[in-house]
Amino acid sequence: MPRGQSSSMSTREKPKVDQAVDPNEDNRKHRRGAYLLLGLLIVFLHGSWSVYRIQFGNLPLPLDSKQAGKRGFSEASALEHVKYLTSLGPHPVGSDSLDLAIQYVYAVAEKIKTTAQWEVDVQLELFHTDIGANRLSKGLFKGKTLLYSDLKHVLLRVVPKYMPEAEENLILVSSHIDTVSTTEGAGDCSSCVGVMLELARGVAQWAHGFKSGVLFLFNTGEEEGLDGAHSFITQHHWRNSVRFAVDLEAMGISGKSTLFQDIFRSGAIKSATDFQIYQEVGGLPGLDFAYTDTTSVYHTKNDKIKLLKPGSLQHIGDNMLAFLLHSAASPNFLKNAQQQKQENTEQNKAVFFDILGKYMVVYSQRLATMFHNSIILQSLLIWGTSLLMGGCSGLVSFGLSCLGIILMLIFSICLPVVVAFILPHICPFPVPYVANPWLIIGLFGSPALLGAFIGQHIGFNLLKRHLRCVYSRTKPGLTHNTREYVIDLEAERWIFKSGFVQWLIVLILGTYFKVGSSYIALIWLVSPAFAYGFLEATLSPVRLPKQLKVVTLVLGMAAPVVSSAGLAVRMADVIVGSIVRVDRNPGGLPDWLGNVIVAVAVAIVICFMFVYLLSYVHISGDKRTLGLLLWIFFGLSLALVTSGIVPAFTEDVARSVNVVHIVDATGIDDGNREPLSYISLFSNTPGKLTKELVDLGDEEFFCGRNMTTDFVTFTMKYGCWSYKDSSTGWSKSEVPTLRVESDSVTDSARQTVISVDTKSSTRWSLGINKQEIDDFTVQVDSEKLVLLGDKTEVDGWHTIQFAGGKNSPTKFQLTLYWSNTATKTSRREAKEASDVPLLVKLRTDVNRVTPQVTNVLEKLPRWSTPFGKSTSPYTLAFLTDLPVNIFRQ
């Protein structure tokens, strides 16, 4: 960390001033030209992109079975499994295609068993689960009870024959066979299943030397709420022998499989994996891997094998095989993992990162905290000493340089946010860059960089004004040109050093909150500070400042760019790809919100990564030229998206558009009226459905925010309806029923028993009004599936989601225990509101495409695709409910 430059100098130091600065020399020739600054910018951007390509895009060469050998990993072999599974099309829970997928995995596992090394014992099971209930307390599943039945899993246990203790010490490798109903699931997660089958084949040739066994779990039900993992960890007899869990997942398709860290744990990514079950329910230590390339295809028709990049399976396969061979052969691995899990302290958690995808750096949070605190204390000591030596003028300069940081952040965010608000009004789609993420560089990066410079330049000018007063008082003998030049140089140095303050604050916050990725702030602080101290700082307080050297910037930025530029590009790609599904309640978010999220993220990255580079621009004579170039780049990007020359969506990166045939029996309690039937169109991508309706002109859709539909698990707040030909493709016998069996009051406690009949549906969601109901139980036949207690809520509702196979029950008994204040509260609300409050609401799903839905799907543009998740309805959905007022007659 450099010492501060004091401006409080006496006039008798003039001879040394003259040695530092020639007053007769034209100061303008020292100013950096536009070509130099533009070259630095290009080197920085190209270096960042190169780091990203090396770190995330440099995949290994795929191996065929001959090249891999009997004991190696072959992508070609794994890919054969993926091809078969994707050829089945979507295979959600309860489908015939899932049965075929399970049969295939079992058949391949049998072959692995018969070809295993003779000293290796391979056991194979087809596990058929009992009915079960899963209630997690964190993440996406807060306020939910997840029920499941009739699930089937394939389990393959590989242990050495002559080491019986290995059977009691298993490393679990898990992934899921099932997909959502909208995709063939090449990435999520047929690729994972293919990798596991090839891993199992290889491990079965090595396991004779293991100290621990390896258990491969091919589960189903993950896409419906992690049901498969929960059923294994609570029901299977091998569960108590598992000591460590590895979960393979996909949040995109292909690329390098990434080990989840802070951003996933924080909940910033609204997703969940089986590892949450293994960690929360099973109490297991472990690792969670996932693909994140092209995340825009996640759970859509474009999760297909043609987008699976060569080398992707080889990368995860080589890494996992090496890990399993090492960990299973180690006598201490499981013991150490269990010990660290039992201690379960923040200080024992691992901090890890890779260098250009080649080397892994791992150390404990305890060591990180000690090291970070040491750097923080040294930085504060150096800054404190520097400011003390600089006196009052130095303290003011420090404050103004910090003000420059704040102004830089404000202006950098404001300009792209303005663009974010404007885009929905001038572009065909509110988010016109999803298919071409590079457009965000021009649309948001250029305004953000310009704003960052403007904010920093204001701070620079305020610094100059202050320093002008200081130098006019302390250096009256300097000529005007010399004084102005020296003031420019000192202000430049203060702006450069303000970057140290910025990253020091981030390091302090990251260390305090135990954020593993705080190492990024450490590198961005230490590396430039070291370069500055080595090349720029002087121990002599009488020397006037010199111009910052370009080599100081290059050397200081090398390590930070290598360590984090690739992560910044990957973060931007993931955020842009997630925009296609950002609106969890279609129409519930403003059209500009997705743009604002991207704009703010880009602005923050630019403010932190360009803080040092921008400090070199302020005394340049070509600031206007650089500003003009940024405006030109922004204008070209804007022209491309407004004109439609570069499409917002393509066939491979499509917009989310769901088509659902809805049979609405809500409000019908006498059974005499016919249900309302219509085709519903909605999107999780921001924006109206105007463009889609161009191809659906003859389907009689009408759209608006008055077309609200409560799907129990979410609410469609904007969408389109059509009644055309909606009376076919379903029958009244499929409409679910909610029947009140009894309603009694005992010991001042009210209790209501409701029978739930989902008819042909084995996938349904039921919402319970927690403002009216304190607790509830669910019973199937004579078995109580959900017991009293421990019910959370979200927005006043607790949701039960059920998913199961073909033999799942369809009749349930729901017992409600009313709140003591329910009647009083509901009557008051009934007077104030026009809508009658609901007690329970039910949606049942049928995996069938009706003729009219088929017709609409065929006419939709090729750049649109259905999007599926555990809360999404199938293409045929039935709605019914029970209002509160039926119990008050």
Secondary structure, DSSP 8 states (H G I E B T S, - for coil): ----------GGGHHHHHHH--TTS-GGGGS--HHHHHHHHHHHHHHHHHHHIIIII-------HHHH-TTS--HHHHHHHHHHHHHT----TT-HHHHHHHHHHHHHHHHHHHTS-TTEEEEEEEEE---EEE---SGGGTTEEEEEES-EEEEEEEEETT-GGGGGSEEEEEEE----TT---IIIIIIHHHHHHHHHHHHHHHGGG-SSEEEEEEES-GGGTSHHHHHHHHH-TTGGGEEEEEEEEESSSSS--EE--HHHHTT-S----THHHHHHTS---EEEEEE-TTGGGTTSTT--GGGS-TTHHHHHHHHHHHHHHHHHH-SSHHHHHHHHHHH--GGGSEEEEEETTTEEEEEEHHHHHHHHHHHHHHHHHHHHHHHHHHHHHHHHHHHHHHHHHHHHHHHHHHHHHHHHHHHHHHSSSSSTTSS-TTHHIIIIIHHHHHHHHHHHHHHHHHHHHHHHHHHHHH-TTS-HHHHHHHHHHHHHHHHHHHHHHHHHHHHHHHHHTT-GGGHHHHHHHHHHHHHHHHHT--S-TTS------HHHHHHHHHHHHHHHHHHHHHHHHHHHHHGGG--SSTT-S-TTHHHHHHHHHHHHHHHHHSHHHHTTTTT-TTHHHHHHHHHHHHHHHHHHHHHTSS-S--SSS-EE-EEEEEEE-TT--SS-S--EEEEEEE-SSSS-SHHHHHTTGGGT-EEETT--EE-SSSEE-SEEEE-TTTTSS--GGGS-EEEEEEEEEETTEEEEEEEEE-TT-SEEEEEEETTTEEEEEEEETTEEEE-SS----BTTEEEEEEEE-TT---EEEEEEEE-TTHHHHHHHHHHH-SS--EEEEEEEEE----HHHHHHHHHS-TTEE----TTS--SEEEEEEEEGGGG--
